[in-house]
């Protein structure tokens, strides 16, 4: 039940391209933090990490979908029939 809700929310986030927005906002925050107050730098890193994790999850899902199941029956010859 909970996993279905999480997957549903995740799909909504992917449709709206939230991961790109998180990464962009985080990078902007890191740059501002480097130039001004260091605590902003530490806080702004979290959206970057969350956005990158979302992208990595998408990458692994894509790889899992593109894996072709291997059929070992085609590799091995059929067994000999005994009379």
N, C-alpha and C positions, 0 to 999 in steps of 0.2 A: 504494500500500500504506500509506504513512505518512499520507496524507490521509484514507483510510478510517478509520484508527485515531483520528485527531484528531476527525473528525466523529462517530465512535461515542462517544468520551469527552465531546464537547460535548453530545450528546443526553442522556447520563446526567446531566450537570451541570444541564441544563435541566429534566429531570424532577424533580430534587430541589430546584429553585429556589435554587441556589447563588448566583446573581447578586444576588438580594434580600438574602441573608445577608451576602454580601461588602460590599454597599453599607451595610447597617445597621451591621455591625461596624466598617467604616472610618469612618463618621460618628461613631460612639461613640468611636473612637480619636482622631479629630481633636479632638473636644470635650475629651477627657481631656488631650490634648497641649496644647491651648490653656490649660487651667487649671493644668497642672503642668509637665512637662518638654517642651521644644520638639522634641526628637528623636523623641518618640512621634508627634507631629503629622506629621512627615515620613515616618515609616514607615507610619503608618495610612492615608495617602493612597493607597497602591498598591492595596489591596483595592477602594477606591471606583473607581479608574480601571479596574481589571479588570472589575468589575461593570457599569460604564457601557458599556465596550466590548462586553460580552456582550449587553447590551440593544440597543445600536445595530446589532449584527450581526443580531439577531432582527428588528429593524425593517426592515432592508434585505431580509432574506429574505422577509418578509411582503409588502413592496412588489413584489418580483420575482414572487412567486406570484400577486399580484392584477393584474398587467399583462395586459391582453387583447391578444392579437396583432392587429395591424391588417391588414386584407385590402384591398390596393390594387385588386384586381380588381373589388370592389364599387363603388369610387369612380369608376373610369374606365368609359366606355361601351365596349361591344365594338367591335372594329375592323370597318370596312365590308367586306363580301364583294365580291370582284371576280368578274365573270362571264367 
